[in-house]
Amino acid sequence: MVLAADGGVAQQQVAASVGSNGSSLTLANIKAPKNGYAYIYISNQSNNDVYFDNLQAGIVQGNIAEENHYYAYGLKIATLSSKKLGDIYEGSLKNNYLYQGAFSELDDETGWTDFMLRDYDAQIGRFIQQDPYTQFPSPYTGMANDPINTIDPSGGIGIPCPGTSGLAIFLDNAVHAVSRFLLNNASLLSKISIGINIAKTGVFVTQAIQTSSMINGQITSMQVGAAAGQTANNIEKETAYWILYDGTTVNIYEGTYGDKESSTLIESLAGTSGGKNYQNSGNQNVSQKGPVPEGDFSVNLSISPRNRKVSYSDDGQTNQDVGIQQMTDRKGTGFNAEWGRWRARLEKNNVNSSRDNFYLHDSYKGFSHGCIETETRLFYFFLSLHDDGVSTIKVKVSYPNKNTPTNGGTKNLKPIVPGNVKPYYKKYGYPPEAMGNKNYGKIPVPPAPYKYVPRQ
C-alpha cells in the first residue's frame, strides 16, 4: 500500500454519532506523484442507511511547470508528457531544461533541438550540421549512436554520462593518453614550465570535458577539471604579444614590449577612456572620472574565463577581482549594461598614480570611469592566449601628448567578432545597439583550444 502522503490510498471515517447538521470531512495534503487520475468515492460499510450530501473535491496545482518523457534519441513522447498552463499571475511558462538538461533549447519553427554548436533532429537521431571535431566516421552522428550511455552537451564532443562507469573509463583513458603524449614529446616542451597533477579522478582537463561545460553540476562535484583559479594544465608560458593603448585605439603588437617600431602590429581596436567631459589625457589623475593613467600594466590570463562570472556585494556593486570575468547581472541571467559582456583587470606594474581598479571591458557606452572601453573581440584574443598556456600579457598606456583625446568612437559601435566564433552566436546574436540599461546577449565561449583570427 502506498502511503497517502505519497499519493496512495487515503480514507477518513465519519463519527459513529452525527447530529442533524451533519459532519464535515476534510482530506488535506494529499500529493499526486505523477500525472494520472484521482478516484473519489463514498462507501457505507455499516448496516444502517446513511445519507450523503454536498460532496466536493478540490485540486491545488503543484509547482511542476512541465514533465517530459523522451525516446532514447530525444523525440518527446507526447502521450506521457504534459505542461502546466500559467495562471494570470504566471503568464506563459518557459522551460529550457529539455532533452539532455539545460544544454539545449527547442526551436519552435523547425522542431529541432538547438545545441550551442549545432542543431539536432530527434526524429532521425542526427545532427543537421557537421561535427566540428570529426569525432565519429559520420559527421552527423548523434550521442555516439548510444544515447543511453552518452551525452553531447554542446553538440561538439560526445562523452559518457556522469555517474556511469563509462565516464570513469573515459577519464582514465584521457589522462593516460595525455600522460603518454607528454612523455613522448618531452623535447617539445623543454622550454615550458609544466606542473600537471595527473590522477585517475580526472584533475587534468581534457578537451572533451571542457566542452561539456560542467554537466548538471555532477562533474563539478566529481572534481573533473582544473580547480577554481587555476589553468587547465598550469602551463606558464611567455608571449611575444603585448598591448598599447594610445587614447583612441587598443593596439595588439607582436615583438619587444614597449617598442612599437620593431614590433609587428597585429590588430587595432577602438578604445575609449574617461567619463563624459573628462576624455583627455590631461585629466588622467582625476579620480573616478579621468582616463586610465599612463604606465605599465598586465592582465592575468592564467585563470580560465570560460565559466568565471562576476560576483556582487550586498549593495549591488561588482566585487574587484583579478583576471577576466564574464559580466552578468546579479541574477546571473542577463549581462551588465554598465560593463558589457566581459572585463579584464589591469594590474599596475609601473604606474605613477595613486588611482587603481582599472579594467578593459566592452560596454559600448562611449565613456568609462577610469577603465578602457574597447571591443568584444579582445575577449577572444585573451581566450586564445589562455588556451595556448600564456599566463600574463603586458599592457602599456602611453599618450602622444599631454592633451590627447581619449574617445576612440566606441559609443554604439557594432561589435564585430572573429569569423571562427560567429557560428556560436547563431542563437544569441549580439545587439546592433549596445548602450544604456539594456542587457546584452550572452557571450558564447568556444571550446578549447581556441585560436584567435585577427581582423583583416
DRENKOLRO-558146 format. One line per field, with one value per residue (C-alpha): chain; residue number from 0; x, y, z. Coordinates in steps of 0.25 Angstrom, whole numbers. Layout:
<dolos>
cadena: c(A, ...)
num: c(NUM, ...)
u: c(X, ...)
v: c(Y, ...)
w: c(Z, ...)
</dolos>
This chain:
<dolos>
cadena: c(A, A, A, A, A, A, A, A, A, A, A, A, A, A, A, A, A, A, A, A, A, A, A, A, A, A, A, A, A, A, A, A, A, A, A, A, A, A, A, A, A, A, A, A, A, A, A, A, A, A, A, A, A, A, A, A, A, A, A, A, A, A, A, A, A, A, A, A, A, A, A, A, A, A, A, A, A, A, A, A, A, A, A, A, A, A, A, A, A, A, A, A, A, A, A, A, A, A, A, A, A, A, A, A, A, A, A, A, A, A, A, A, A, A, A, A, A, A, A, A, A, A, A, A, A, A, A, A, A, A, A, A, A, A, A, A, A, A, A, A, A, A, A, A, A, A, A, A, A, A, A, A, A, A, A, A, A, A, A, A, A, A, A, A, A, A, A, A, A, A, A, A, A, A, A, A, A, A, A, A, A, A, A, A, A, A, A, A, A, A, A, A, A, A, A, A, A, A, A, A, A, A, A, A, A, A, A, A, A, A, A, A, A, A, A, A, A, A, A, A, A, A, A, A, A, A, A, A, A, A, A, A, A, A, A, A, A, A, A, A, A, A, A, A, A, A, A, A, A, A, A, A, A, A, A, A, A, A, A, A, A, A, A, A, A, A, A, A, A, A, A, A, A, A, A, A, A, A, A, A, A, A, A, A, A, A, A, A, A, A, A, A, A, A, A, A, A, A, A, A, A, A, A, A, A, A, A, A, A, A, A, A, A, A, A, A, A, A, A, A, A, A, A, A, A, A, A, A, A, A, A, A, A, A, A, A, A, A, A, A, A, A, A, A, A, A, A, A, A, A, A, A, A, A, A, A, A, A, A, A, A, A, A, A, A, A, A, A, A, A, A, A, A, A, A, A, A, A, A, A, A, A, A, A, A, A, A, A, A, A, A, A, A, A, A, A, A, A, A, A, A, A, A, A, A, A, A, A, A, A, A, A, A, A, A, A, A, A, A, A, A, A, A, A, A, A, A, A, A, A, A, A, A, A, A, A, A, A, A, A, A, A, A, A, A, A, A, A, A, A, A, A, A, A, A, A)
num: c(0, 1, 2, 3, 4, 5, 6, 7, 8, 9, 10, 11, 12, 13, 14, 15, 16, 17, 18, 19, 20, 21, 22, 23, 24, 25, 26, 27, 28, 29, 30, 31, 32, 33, 34, 35, 36, 37, 38, 39, 40, 41, 42, 43, 44, 45, 46, 47, 48, 49, 50, 51, 52, 53, 54, 55, 56, 57, 58, 59, 60, 61, 62, 63, 64, 65, 66, 67, 68, 69, 70, 71, 72, 73, 74, 75, 76, 77, 78, 79, 80, 81, 82, 83, 84, 85, 86, 87, 88, 89, 90, 91, 92, 93, 94, 95, 96, 97, 98, 99, 100, 101, 102, 103, 104, 105, 106, 107, 108, 109, 110, 111, 112, 113, 114, 115, 116, 117, 118, 119, 120, 121, 122, 123, 124, 125, 126, 127, 128, 129, 130, 131, 132, 133, 134, 135, 136, 137, 138, 139, 140, 141, 142, 143, 144, 145, 146, 147, 148, 149, 150, 151, 152, 153, 154, 155, 156, 157, 158, 159, 160, 161, 162, 163, 164, 165, 166, 167, 168, 169, 170, 171, 172, 173, 174, 175, 176, 177, 178, 179, 180, 181, 182, 183, 184, 185, 186, 187, 188, 189, 190, 191, 192, 193, 194, 195, 196, 197, 198, 199, 200, 201, 202, 203, 204, 205, 206, 207, 208, 209, 210, 211, 212, 213, 214, 215, 216, 217, 218, 219, 220, 221, 222, 223, 224, 225, 226, 227, 228, 229, 230, 231, 232, 233, 234, 235, 236, 237, 238, 239, 240, 241, 242, 243, 244, 245, 246, 247, 248, 249, 250, 251, 252, 253, 254, 255, 256, 257, 258, 259, 260, 261, 262, 263, 264, 265, 266, 267, 268, 269, 270, 271, 272, 273, 274, 275, 276, 277, 278, 279, 280, 281, 282, 283, 284, 285, 286, 287, 288, 289, 290, 291, 292, 293, 294, 295, 296, 297, 298, 299, 300, 301, 302, 303, 304, 305, 306, 307, 308, 309, 310, 311, 312, 313, 314, 315, 316, 317, 318, 319, 320, 321, 322, 323, 324, 325, 326, 327, 328, 329, 330, 331, 332, 333, 334, 335, 336, 337, 338, 339, 340, 341, 342, 343, 344, 345, 346, 347, 348, 349, 350, 351, 352, 353, 354, 355, 356, 357, 358, 359, 360, 361, 362, 363, 364, 365, 366, 367, 368, 369, 370, 371, 372, 373, 374, 375, 376, 377, 378, 379, 380, 381, 382, 383, 384, 385, 386, 387, 388, 389, 390, 391, 392, 393, 394, 395, 396, 397, 398, 399, 400, 401, 402, 403, 404, 405, 406, 407, 408, 409, 410, 411, 412, 413, 414, 415, 416, 417, 418, 419, 420, 421, 422, 423, 424, 425, 426, 427, 428, 429, 430, 431, 432, 433, 434, 435, 436, 437, 438, 439, 440, 441, 442, 443, 444, 445, 446, 447, 448, 449, 450, 451, 452, 453, 454, 455)
u: c(0, 5, 4, -6, 5, 12, -1, -6, -20, -25, -38, -46, -57, -69, -72, -82, -92, -95, -104, -115, -105, -96, -81, -70, -59, -46, -35, -23, -8, -11, 0, -1, 13, 11, 0, -12, -26, -31, -43, -52, -64, -72, -75, -84, -79, -89, -103, -110, -116, -107, -110, -99, -99, -91, -79, -68, -54, -43, -29, -18, -7, 7, 20, 23, 24, 26, 28, 35, 37, 47, 50, 65, 69, 61, 48, 37, 27, 15, 5, 13, 18, 10, 12, 5, -3, 2, -9, -12, 0, 10, 7, 13, 23, 36, 44, 58, 62, 59, 66, 80, 76, 80, 89, 79, 66, 55, 54, 39, 40, 48, 45, 60, 68, 77, 90, 101, 109, 99, 84, 79, 67, 62, 53, 65, 75, 85, 91, 88, 102, 115, 123, 134, 142, 140, 139, 132, 133, 119, 120, 105, 105, 97, 101, 111, 100, 98, 88, 86, 101, 106, 102, 107, 105, 110, 107, 122, 128, 120, 124, 119, 108, 112, 111, 114, 126, 128, 131, 142, 148, 147, 155, 165, 168, 169, 178, 187, 187, 191, 202, 207, 207, 215, 225, 227, 229, 237, 247, 236, 232, 246, 244, 231, 230, 219, 213, 202, 194, 190, 181, 170, 160, 162, 168, 174, 164, 163, 157, 144, 141, 144, 134, 123, 123, 120, 109, 97, 107, 111, 124, 128, 125, 134, 145, 147, 155, 165, 162, 156, 166, 176, 179, 175, 189, 197, 206, 213, 218, 223, 217, 222, 209, 207, 196, 198, 186, 189, 176, 167, 172, 176, 187, 192, 206, 216, 230, 238, 229, 228, 236, 225, 235, 242, 229, 218, 204, 194, 181, 175, 162, 155, 157, 151, 155, 149, 136, 128, 135, 148, 152, 166, 180, 181, 171, 177, 179, 165, 159, 147, 146, 159, 164, 173, 187, 200, 209, 211, 200, 198, 186, 185, 182, 184, 170, 160, 150, 140, 131, 136, 126, 126, 121, 113, 114, 102, 100, 99, 114, 123, 134, 148, 155, 167, 168, 156, 141, 128, 119, 105, 95, 92, 82, 92, 82, 86, 98, 103, 99, 109, 121, 117, 119, 133, 144, 159, 166, 179, 189, 198, 213, 219, 209, 212, 198, 190, 178, 174, 164, 165, 159, 157, 143, 133, 120, 119, 114, 124, 131, 137, 141, 156, 155, 157, 145, 148, 143, 137, 147, 158, 152, 154, 169, 171, 164, 173, 185, 180, 177, 191, 197, 200, 199, 201, 201, 207, 199, 205, 197, 204, 198, 205, 204, 198, 185, 182, 167, 163, 150, 152, 138, 133, 119, 108, 120, 114, 122, 130, 134, 145, 139, 142, 133, 121, 115, 114, 106, 95, 85, 89, 93, 99, 91, 94, 91, 99, 97, 88, 81, 79, 84, 93, 92, 101, 115, 118, 131, 136, 142, 157, 167, 162, 171, 168, 167, 171, 162, 168)
v: c(0, 14, 24, 35, 45, 39, 39, 25, 22, 32, 30, 36, 31, 38, 39, 28, 38, 51, 62, 67, 77, 66, 65, 71, 62, 68, 61, 71, 70, 58, 58, 54, 48, 48, 51, 42, 41, 42, 33, 39, 31, 29, 15, 12, 0, 0, -8, 5, 15, 27, 40, 48, 62, 73, 65, 74, 71, 81, 81, 90, 90, 88, 95, 85, 94, 83, 68, 62, 47, 44, 33, 30, 39, 51, 50, 54, 44, 53, 44, 43, 58, 69, 84, 93, 105, 118, 125, 140, 143, 134, 137, 128, 118, 116, 103, 102, 89, 79, 68, 66, 76, 91, 89, 91, 98, 94, 103, 105, 107, 95, 86, 83, 83, 95, 92, 102, 97, 90, 87, 73, 66, 56, 49, 43, 44, 52, 66, 75, 81, 74, 71, 82, 72, 60, 50, 39, 34, 41, 56, 55, 44, 48, 43, 34, 25, 21, 31, 22, 24, 36, 51, 62, 75, 85, 78, 76, 64, 52, 47, 36, 40, 45, 34, 23, 14, 19, 33, 27, 19, 31, 40, 29, 27, 42, 45, 33, 38, 52, 46, 37, 50, 58, 47, 44, 59, 64, 71, 79, 84, 87, 102, 102, 101, 90, 86, 75, 68, 55, 46, 36, 45, 54, 67, 69, 75, 69, 75, 67, 71, 85, 85, 79, 92, 84, 74, 77, 80, 66, 68, 79, 70, 59, 69, 68, 79, 90, 95, 109, 120, 111, 108, 95, 90, 100, 103, 117, 122, 135, 142, 151, 159, 172, 183, 198, 208, 222, 229, 224, 210, 197, 192, 178, 176, 164, 167, 174, 180, 195, 196, 198, 202, 188, 181, 176, 182, 170, 178, 191, 192, 204, 209, 220, 224, 234, 240, 249, 263, 257, 249, 256, 251, 264, 258, 245, 248, 252, 241, 233, 242, 243, 233, 222, 228, 225, 214, 199, 189, 174, 165, 151, 140, 128, 127, 121, 131, 121, 119, 130, 141, 154, 154, 165, 171, 173, 188, 183, 187, 178, 172, 174, 162, 158, 153, 152, 151, 150, 161, 156, 163, 160, 149, 143, 142, 155, 163, 176, 188, 197, 188, 179, 165, 163, 171, 168, 175, 183, 180, 192, 189, 202, 213, 227, 229, 226, 222, 207, 197, 198, 189, 186, 184, 185, 193, 202, 214, 223, 226, 219, 224, 221, 208, 205, 202, 194, 184, 170, 163, 165, 155, 144, 149, 147, 134, 129, 133, 126, 113, 114, 114, 128, 133, 148, 159, 173, 185, 199, 212, 224, 236, 244, 257, 264, 267, 255, 252, 239, 236, 225, 225, 213, 218, 209, 203, 190, 178, 170, 157, 148, 139, 126, 129, 134, 121, 121, 134, 127, 127, 138, 149, 162, 175, 186, 196, 193, 204, 209, 200, 189, 175, 169, 155, 144, 144, 130, 123, 113, 100, 99, 100, 113, 120, 135, 140, 155, 165, 167)
w: c(0, -4, 8, 6, 7, -5, -14, -9, -3, 7, 15, 26, 35, 39, 54, 60, 64, 56, 59, 50, 44, 39, 39, 30, 26, 20, 14, 12, 8, -2, -12, -27, -30, -45, -56, -55, -49, -35, -31, -21, -15, -3, 3, 14, 22, 33, 34, 34, 24, 22, 14, 8, 3, -3, -7, -12, -17, -20, -26, -24, -35, -31, -36, -47, -59, -69, -70, -82, -86, -97, -106, -106, -117, -111, -118, -108, -104, -105, -98, -86, -85, -80, -77, -67, -72, -66, -58, -59, -49, -56, -71, -81, -75, -82, -79, -85, -77, -88, -95, -88, -78, -79, -91, -102, -106, -115, -128, -129, -144, -148, -137, -136, -123, -123, -116, -115, -127, -136, -138, -135, -141, -131, -141, -148, -137, -145, -144, -156, -157, -158, -145, -143, -136, -146, -134, -142, -156, -159, -156, -153, -142, -130, -116, -121, -126, -112, -105, -93, -88, -96, -96, -105, -96, -107, -120, -121, -114, -108, -94, -85, -76, -62, -51, -61, -61, -75, -70, -61, -72, -82, -72, -69, -83, -86, -74, -79, -93, -89, -80, -91, -101, -91, -88, -103, -106, -95, -104, -110, -96, -91, -91, -84, -69, -66, -54, -56, -45, -53, -45, -49, -42, -55, -49, -63, -73, -86, -98, -97, -83, -85, -96, -86, -79, -66, -67, -58, -47, -45, -52, -42, -30, -36, -37, -52, -58, -52, -39, -38, -40, -48, -63, -69, -69, -60, -72, -70, -84, -88, -100, -111, -111, -104, -104, -105, -102, -108, -105, -116, -120, -113, -122, -121, -125, -126, -122, -112, -101, -102, -115, -126, -136, -136, -133, -143, -142, -142, -140, -135, -127, -123, -109, -100, -86, -76, -72, -80, -82, -76, -88, -89, -85, -77, -67, -64, -50, -47, -38, -43, -56, -63, -73, -69, -65, -73, -69, -70, -66, -68, -70, -62, -73, -64, -59, -69, -73, -79, -66, -58, -55, -47, -32, -26, -12, -3, -8, -23, -27, -34, -26, -30, -36, -44, -58, -68, -64, -71, -67, -62, -55, -40, -44, -54, -65, -73, -75, -68, -77, -70, -72, -84, -86, -80, -73, -71, -59, -62, -51, -48, -51, -52, -51, -45, -39, -27, -35, -36, -40, -55, -65, -80, -84, -95, -91, -104, -96, -101, -87, -76, -62, -62, -69, -84, -92, -104, -114, -111, -120, -110, -101, -111, -113, -98, -98, -109, -101, -89, -97, -102, -88, -86, -72, -74, -85, -83, -86, -87, -87, -94, -99, -110, -103, -90, -97, -105, -107, -101, -108, -119, -124, -116, -114, -121, -129, -135, -129, -140, -134, -141, -152, -145, -133, -142, -142, -127, -128, -136, -125, -116, -126, -122, -122, -132, -121, -108, -98, -87, -78, -87, -84, -95, -101, -95, -100, -106, -102, -111, -106, -104, -111, -117, -128, -130, -144, -145, -153, -167)
</dolos>
